[in-house]
Amino acid sequence: MRYIRVAVIATLSCLCLAAQFAASPGHDVLLIGSYRTPMSYGAALAQLGSYYEEQVGRKLAVVFPKIAPDTHYETWHDMWVFFARDGGSLNVTIKRPTDAATEPLAKGWMLQIAGRTGGELPPRFEEKPAMRSVESQLYGSRKDLARALANQPAFHLLETWQHAGLLVSAAPLTRIELTNSGQRGMHRITVTAETAAAARQLANRLSTAVSGPCVCSVYSETAEIEEELHRDAAEKAESVNALAPAAIYGTEMEPQTMEEKLRAEPEMQKRLAAANGWFGIKYRVDKPYSKVKIRWTELTGYSREDGSSTAKRELGSNTAANVRATLQPGSLLTGRTRLGTLSPGAYRITIEGQTAAGGNARIDQRDYWFDGKTFEEL
């Protein structure tokens, strides 16, 4: 009951903090919240485990993974949490980059953690120089980024339901975030580090690391058009509602209505028909080949734990002739294969090349999980 009362107090206090600690425009800082709790480390984790299951329906290991001794990363709100044992008590420090809009919210999130773990309220807040971020576009997966940093054990690839990929380090304080961007499986990568120089250096390293021969992205052509339709419908419905308020016509244009209207257009019908059953990949080779063959294999009964499957079935392939090396940044090749309707599940994509001398070589092979819309490398 005590912890429930504390949580209620913390929730009410959040509203006060949001008003009391409103940040000025352009106020970018590394926000640090700290407090002391009589709880043990294990008891604090147990309380947080119950809290996250209540709030987001996910296990502690997913929302609050351990990334170093007594150190965790909170994937829900993107915060580093450090525990320091002091006798039978704990000193807790929480860090998060913030700006004018997110600083009051972040203080509320920190207050919630303090309340749930029986900490002194309110936490002590201080501001340090802001972390710096660098953004870039790339064709690559979270596994590509993890492979690029395999020799740096401080970095941890985390499971997250909010990003296409997330790697973090506690020392130095660093976050690498991968999000879907544009079409054909392109991603936006955001590297956030303690200094601008460190962020640029790491971003350049990652970009170089994913520039070799690879299956760079996989996509459903139909799903790409469906996503485009959904996005355009939402934007156009918003524009219509802004120009013609509901007060004039008595109702607002719903995005679903706009999407049905766009879908019925003859040109869109042609595009959808042409894309039906077609799947594509973006790939890169580092030498010329007389032929490049792309093979798709269905992996039945796939196990994420060990990568095994109970059965394999060849689905289809396509071959490209006289393929040139693609080593320039952003220079990728496209391979299209008609496979029909794919059910959600695991699929293996293999690229093989034949040289002018007649030799064969595997260029790359990767396993992906298809959820009915997008592909995620396993």
C-alpha positions as CSV (number, residue, x, y, z in Angstrom):
1,M,0.0,0.0,0.0
2,R,2.9,2.4,0.8
3,Y,4.2,2.1,-2.7
4,I,0.8,2.6,-4.3
5,R,0.4,5.8,-2.2
6,V,3.9,7.0,-3.3
7,A,3.0,6.3,-6.9
8,V,-0.2,8.4,-6.6
9,I,1.7,11.2,-5.0
10,A,4.3,11.0,-7.8
11,T,1.6,11.2,-10.5
12,L,0.1,14.3,-8.9
13,S,3.5,15.8,-8.5
14,C,4.3,15.3,-12.2
15,L,1.6,17.8,-13.0
16,C,3.2,20.4,-10.7
17,L,6.7,19.7,-12.0
18,A,5.6,20.1,-15.6
19,A,4.5,23.7,-14.8
20,Q,7.2,24.5,-12.3
21,F,10.1,23.4,-14.4
22,A,9.0,24.5,-17.9
23,A,12.2,25.0,-20.0
24,S,12.9,28.1,-22.1
25,P,12.9,27.7,-25.9
26,G,16.0,26.1,-27.4
27,H,16.9,24.7,-24.0
28,D,18.8,21.6,-24.9
29,V,20.5,19.8,-22.0
30,L,21.4,16.5,-20.5
31,L,18.9,16.3,-17.7
32,I,20.0,14.3,-14.6
33,G,17.6,13.3,-11.8
34,S,18.9,11.6,-8.6
35,Y,17.4,10.3,-5.4
36,R,18.0,7.9,-2.6
37,T,15.8,4.9,-1.7
38,P,15.9,2.4,1.2
39,M,15.0,-0.4,-1.2
40,S,17.5,-3.0,-2.2
41,Y,18.5,-3.3,-5.9
42,G,16.5,-6.5,-6.3
43,A,13.4,-5.0,-4.7
44,A,13.6,-1.9,-6.9
45,L,13.8,-4.0,-10.0
46,A,10.8,-6.0,-8.8
47,Q,8.7,-2.9,-8.3
48,L,9.7,-1.5,-11.7
49,G,8.8,-4.9,-13.3
50,S,5.3,-4.6,-12.0
51,Y,5.1,-1.0,-13.1
52,Y,6.1,-1.7,-16.7
53,E,3.7,-4.6,-17.0
54,E,0.9,-2.4,-15.8
55,Q,1.8,0.5,-18.0
56,V,3.0,-1.0,-21.3
57,G,2.3,-4.7,-20.9
58,R,5.9,-5.8,-21.3
59,K,8.5,-7.6,-19.3
60,L,11.3,-5.8,-17.3
61,A,14.0,-7.4,-19.5
62,V,12.5,-5.6,-22.6
63,V,11.6,-2.2,-21.0
64,F,14.5,-2.0,-18.6
65,P,17.4,-4.1,-19.9
66,K,20.7,-4.3,-18.1
67,I,23.6,-2.8,-20.1
68,A,26.4,-2.7,-17.5
69,P,26.8,-3.7,-13.8
70,D,23.9,-2.0,-11.9
71,T,23.1,0.0,-15.0
72,H,20.0,-0.2,-17.1
73,Y,18.4,1.5,-20.1
74,E,14.7,2.4,-20.0
75,T,13.6,1.8,-23.6
76,W,10.1,3.2,-23.0
77,H,11.3,6.8,-22.5
78,D,15.0,6.5,-23.6
79,M,16.7,7.0,-20.2
80,W,19.9,5.7,-18.7
81,V,19.4,4.5,-15.0
82,F,22.4,4.0,-12.7
83,F,22.1,2.2,-9.3
84,A,24.9,2.7,-6.7
85,R,24.6,0.5,-3.6
86,D,25.2,2.3,-0.3
87,G,24.9,-0.1,2.6
88,G,21.4,-1.3,2.6
89,S,20.2,1.6,0.4
90,L,20.5,2.7,-3.2
91,N,21.5,6.0,-4.8
92,V,19.8,6.2,-8.2
93,T,20.8,8.5,-11.0
94,I,18.7,8.9,-14.2
95,K,20.0,10.7,-17.3
96,R,18.1,11.8,-20.5
97,P,18.8,14.3,-23.3
98,T,16.0,16.8,-23.3
99,D,14.9,20.0,-25.1
100,A,12.3,22.7,-24.2
101,A,9.4,20.4,-25.0
102,T,10.6,17.2,-23.4
103,E,12.3,18.4,-20.2
104,P,9.1,18.8,-18.2
105,L,7.9,15.4,-19.4
106,A,11.3,13.8,-18.6
107,K,11.1,15.1,-15.1
108,G,7.7,13.5,-14.7
109,W,9.1,10.2,-16.0
110,M,12.0,10.3,-13.5
111,L,9.6,11.2,-10.7
112,Q,7.5,8.1,-11.6
113,I,10.5,5.8,-11.3
114,A,11.5,7.4,-8.0
115,G,7.9,7.0,-6.7
116,R,7.7,3.4,-7.8
117,T,11.0,2.5,-6.1
118,G,10.3,4.3,-2.8
119,G,12.7,7.1,-3.4
120,E,12.9,10.5,-1.8
121,L,10.6,12.9,-3.5
122,P,11.0,15.0,-5.5
123,P,14.3,13.9,-7.1
124,R,17.2,16.3,-7.3
125,F,17.5,17.7,-10.8
126,E,20.5,19.2,-12.5
127,E,21.4,20.1,-16.0
128,K,24.6,19.3,-17.9
129,P,25.8,20.3,-21.4
130,A,23.6,18.8,-24.1
131,M,24.5,15.6,-25.9
132,R,24.9,16.0,-29.6
133,S,23.3,14.1,-32.5
134,V,24.1,13.4,-36.1
135,E,21.6,12.0,-38.6
136,S,22.1,10.2,-41.8
137,Q,20.3,7.8,-44.2
138,L,21.4,4.3,-44.9
139,Y,20.4,0.9,-46.2
140,G,21.1,-1.5,-43.4
141,S,19.6,-3.3,-40.5
142,R,20.1,-3.2,-36.7
143,K,22.2,-6.4,-37.1
144,D,24.5,-4.5,-39.5
145,L,25.1,-1.9,-36.8
146,A,25.6,-4.5,-34.1
147,R,28.2,-6.3,-36.4
148,A,30.0,-3.0,-37.0
149,L,30.4,-2.5,-33.2
150,A,31.0,-6.1,-32.3
151,N,34.5,-5.3,-31.0
152,Q,33.1,-2.7,-28.6
153,P,31.5,-4.6,-25.7
154,A,30.1,-1.4,-24.2
155,F,27.5,-1.3,-26.9
156,H,24.3,-3.4,-26.5
157,L,21.7,-4.2,-29.2
158,L,18.4,-3.8,-27.4
159,E,15.0,-5.2,-28.2
160,T,12.5,-2.4,-28.6
161,W,9.0,-2.0,-29.9
162,Q,9.5,1.7,-30.7
163,H,12.5,1.7,-33.0
164,A,13.7,-0.4,-36.0
165,G,16.9,-0.7,-34.0
166,L,18.5,0.6,-30.8
167,L,22.1,0.3,-29.5
168,V,23.3,2.0,-26.4
169,S,26.3,2.4,-24.2
170,A,26.6,3.7,-20.7
171,A,30.3,4.6,-20.9
172,P,30.6,6.7,-22.9
173,L,27.0,7.8,-22.9
174,T,25.9,6.9,-26.4
175,R,22.7,6.0,-28.2
176,I,22.3,4.8,-31.8
177,E,18.7,4.8,-33.1
178,L,17.4,3.3,-36.3
179,T,14.0,4.3,-37.7
180,N,12.2,3.5,-40.9
181,S,12.6,6.3,-43.4
182,G,11.3,6.6,-47.0
183,Q,10.8,3.6,-49.3
184,R,12.5,0.4,-50.2
185,G,13.7,-0.4,-46.7
186,M,15.8,2.8,-46.2
187,H,16.5,3.7,-42.5
188,R,17.4,6.9,-40.8
189,I,20.2,6.5,-38.2
190,T,20.6,9.0,-35.4
191,V,23.8,8.8,-33.4
192,T,23.7,10.7,-30.0
193,A,26.9,11.1,-28.1
194,E,28.5,13.3,-25.4
195,T,30.2,15.5,-28.1
196,A,29.5,16.4,-31.7
197,A,32.9,15.1,-32.7
198,A,32.2,11.7,-31.1
199,A,28.7,11.5,-32.8
200,R,30.2,12.3,-36.2
201,Q,33.1,9.9,-35.8
202,L,30.7,7.0,-34.8
203,A,28.2,7.9,-37.6
204,N,31.0,7.8,-40.2
205,R,32.3,4.5,-38.9
206,L,28.8,2.9,-39.1
207,S,28.3,4.2,-42.6
208,T,31.6,2.8,-43.8
209,A,30.9,-0.6,-42.1
210,V,27.6,-1.1,-44.0
211,S,29.1,-0.2,-47.4
212,G,30.3,-3.7,-48.3
213,P,28.5,-6.4,-50.4
214,C,25.2,-7.2,-48.8
215,V,21.5,-7.8,-49.0
216,C,20.9,-4.2,-47.9
217,S,17.1,-4.1,-47.6
218,V,14.0,-6.2,-48.4
219,Y,10.5,-5.0,-49.1
220,S,7.0,-5.9,-50.4
221,E,6.1,-3.6,-53.3
222,T,2.5,-3.8,-52.4
223,A,3.2,-2.9,-48.8
224,E,5.3,0.1,-49.9
225,I,2.4,1.4,-52.0
226,E,-0.1,0.8,-49.1
227,E,2.1,2.8,-46.8
228,E,2.3,5.6,-49.3
229,L,-1.5,5.6,-49.7
230,H,-2.0,5.7,-45.9
231,R,0.5,8.6,-45.5
232,D,-0.9,10.6,-48.4
233,A,-4.5,10.1,-47.3
234,A,-3.7,11.4,-43.8
235,E,-1.9,14.5,-45.1
236,K,-4.6,15.3,-47.7
237,A,-7.4,14.8,-45.2
238,E,-5.6,17.2,-42.9
239,S,-5.2,19.8,-45.6
240,V,-8.9,19.5,-46.6
241,N,-10.0,19.9,-43.0
242,A,-7.7,23.0,-42.6
243,L,-9.2,24.7,-45.7
244,A,-12.8,23.6,-45.1
245,P,-13.5,23.5,-41.4
246,A,-16.2,21.1,-40.1
247,A,-18.2,24.2,-39.0
248,I,-18.8,24.9,-42.7
249,Y,-19.7,21.4,-44.0
250,G,-20.9,19.9,-40.7
251,T,-18.3,17.1,-40.8
252,E,-14.6,16.5,-41.2
253,M,-12.9,14.5,-44.0
254,E,-11.7,11.2,-42.4
255,P,-8.3,9.8,-43.5
256,Q,-10.0,6.5,-44.3
257,T,-12.5,8.2,-46.7
258,M,-9.6,10.0,-48.4
259,E,-7.6,6.7,-48.7
260,E,-10.6,5.0,-50.4
261,K,-10.8,7.9,-52.8
262,L,-7.1,7.8,-53.7
263,R,-7.2,4.0,-54.0
264,A,-10.0,4.1,-56.5
265,E,-8.1,6.4,-58.9
266,P,-7.2,4.5,-62.2
267,E,-3.5,5.2,-61.9
268,M,-3.3,3.9,-58.4
269,Q,-5.3,0.8,-59.4
270,K,-2.6,0.2,-62.1
271,R,0.2,0.6,-59.6
272,L,-1.4,-1.9,-57.2
273,A,-2.0,-4.4,-59.9
274,A,1.6,-4.2,-61.2
275,A,3.0,-4.6,-57.6
276,N,0.8,-7.5,-56.6
277,G,3.0,-10.5,-55.6
278,W,6.3,-8.8,-56.3
279,F,9.0,-8.5,-53.6
280,G,12.3,-6.6,-54.0
281,I,15.7,-6.3,-52.4
282,K,18.3,-3.6,-52.5
283,Y,21.8,-5.1,-52.8
284,R,25.4,-4.2,-53.3
285,V,28.4,-6.1,-54.9
286,D,32.1,-5.2,-54.8
287,K,33.1,-6.7,-58.1
288,P,31.6,-7.3,-61.6
289,Y,29.7,-10.6,-62.2
290,S,28.4,-12.0,-65.5
291,K,25.4,-13.2,-63.5
292,V,23.8,-12.6,-60.1
293,K,21.1,-14.9,-58.8
294,I,18.8,-14.0,-56.0
295,R,17.0,-16.9,-54.3
296,W,14.2,-16.9,-51.8
297,T,13.6,-19.7,-49.3
298,E,10.8,-20.2,-46.8
299,L,11.9,-21.3,-43.4
300,T,9.1,-23.3,-41.7
301,G,9.1,-23.6,-37.9
302,Y,11.9,-21.0,-37.5
303,S,13.4,-20.7,-34.0
304,R,14.7,-17.2,-33.1
305,E,16.8,-18.8,-30.3
306,D,19.1,-20.8,-32.4
307,G,18.2,-19.9,-36.0
308,S,17.0,-23.5,-36.8
309,S,14.0,-24.4,-38.9
310,T,12.0,-27.6,-39.3
311,A,11.7,-27.4,-43.1
312,K,13.0,-25.3,-46.1
313,R,11.1,-24.6,-49.3
314,E,12.5,-22.8,-52.4
315,L,10.0,-20.1,-53.3
316,G,11.5,-18.5,-56.4
317,S,14.5,-16.7,-57.9
318,N,15.6,-14.1,-60.4
319,T,18.8,-13.6,-62.3
320,A,20.5,-10.4,-63.5
321,A,23.2,-10.4,-66.2
322,N,26.3,-8.3,-66.5
323,V,26.2,-6.8,-63.0
324,R,28.7,-4.1,-62.2
325,A,30.3,-3.3,-58.9
326,T,28.4,-0.8,-56.7
327,L,30.8,0.8,-54.3
328,Q,29.7,4.4,-54.4
329,P,27.7,5.7,-51.4
330,G,24.0,5.2,-52.1
331,S,24.7,3.2,-55.2
332,L,22.6,0.1,-54.9
333,L,21.1,-2.5,-57.2
334,T,17.5,-3.7,-57.2
335,G,16.3,-7.3,-57.6
336,R,12.6,-8.1,-58.1
337,T,11.1,-11.5,-57.6
338,R,7.5,-12.5,-58.1
339,L,6.5,-14.8,-55.2
340,G,2.7,-14.3,-54.9
341,T,1.3,-13.9,-51.4
342,L,3.7,-14.5,-48.6
343,S,2.4,-15.5,-45.1
344,P,4.0,-14.0,-42.0
345,G,7.1,-16.0,-41.2
346,A,10.8,-16.4,-41.7
347,Y,12.5,-16.2,-45.1
348,R,16.1,-16.6,-46.3
349,I,17.5,-14.5,-49.1
350,T,20.7,-15.7,-50.8
351,I,22.7,-13.7,-53.4
352,E,25.1,-15.7,-55.6
353,G,27.5,-14.4,-58.3
354,Q,29.1,-15.9,-61.3
355,T,32.3,-14.4,-62.6
356,A,33.3,-14.0,-66.3
357,A,35.7,-17.0,-65.7
358,G,32.7,-19.2,-64.7
359,G,33.4,-19.3,-60.9
360,N,30.5,-19.1,-58.5
361,A,30.5,-17.3,-55.1
362,R,28.0,-16.5,-52.4
363,I,27.8,-12.8,-52.1
364,D,25.5,-12.6,-49.0
365,Q,22.8,-14.6,-47.2
366,R,20.4,-13.3,-44.6
367,D,17.3,-14.5,-42.8
368,Y,14.3,-12.1,-42.3
369,W,11.0,-12.2,-40.5
370,F,8.1,-10.9,-42.5
371,D,5.1,-9.6,-40.5
372,G,2.9,-9.2,-43.5
373,K,4.1,-5.7,-44.2
374,T,7.8,-5.3,-43.4
375,F,10.9,-7.4,-43.2
376,E,13.2,-7.5,-40.1
377,E,16.6,-9.2,-40.2
378,L,16.8,-12.1,-37.8
